[in-house]
Amino acid sequence: MSAIIYSLCALTALGCALLLLRGYRRSRYRLLLWSGLCFAGLTVNNLLLVVDKVALPGDDLSVARTLVALGSMIVLLFGLIWDSES
C-alpha cells in the first residue's frame, strides 16, 4: 500500500512540475519557472523515496533525498529573491 502512495506522490509532483513549466512557456512569468524547477526536484525526491522504501529497503537513501529536497527549496528561494529584486 505504501508503494502506491509514494508513487502517487511522485506522479502528483511531476504533474505540478509539468503544469508550472507549461505555464511558464506560455506566459514567461519567471516565478512559474522557479516553481516548476522546484517541483521537478521534488519529483526526483519522491522517486528516490520509492527506490529507498520499496525497491531497496535495506539501503538508506535519506541523505540523498534530503539533499535533493534542500536543493529544490533553494532553487525556489533563489527564484523568489531574484524576482523580488527586479
N, C-alpha and C positions, 0 to 999 in steps of 0.2 A: 504494500500500500504506500509506503514512504517513497518508493521509486516513482510512482505515478505522480505524487505531489511534487517531488523535486523536479521531475520532467515538466510538469505543468508550469512551475515557477520559471523554468528556463524558457519555455515557449512564450510565456507572458512577457518576460523581459525582452525577448527577441522581437515580439510583436510591437512593443513600445518603441524599441530602437528603430525598427523599420518605419513606423509611422512618423516618428520625430524626424528622422533623416529625410524622409519623403517630403515632409512639410518644409524642411529647410531648403530642399532642392527647388521647391515651388516659390517660396517667399524670400529666401536669402536672409531670413531673420536669424542672426548668429546664435541666439540663446537656444534655438532648436537644434543647432549643430552640436553645441556643448552637451545638451541634454541627451541627444541621440548617441553621442560617443560614450557618455556615462552609462547609458543603458546597454550599449554594446559590451562594455566592460562587465556590467552586472550579469549579462548573459553568459559571458565566459566564466564568471564566478559561479553561477548556478550550474553550468556544465561541469566545472571542477567538483562541485558538491555531489553531483550524480556519480561522477567517477570515484570520488572519495568514499561515499557511503554505500554505493550499490555495486560498482564494478570491482573496486579494490578495497574491500572493507578492512583489510589488515594494514594498509598503508595510511599514513597520516598526511593529508594534503592541506591541513588547516592553515599553515603558514603561507602557502601559495595562494589559497583562497583569500586570506586576509590581505595580502599584498595586492592582489587584483582588485579587490573591493576598495582598498585605500587609493589605489591609482585611479579608479573610476571616480571616486569622490573628489580627488584632487583636480581631475580634468574639469568636473562640473564647477568646483570652487574657483578655479582659474578663469573659466568662462564667465562666471558671474562677476568676478572682479574686473576682468578685462573689458567686458561690455558696459560696466557701470562707469568706467572712466571715459569712454568715447561717446 
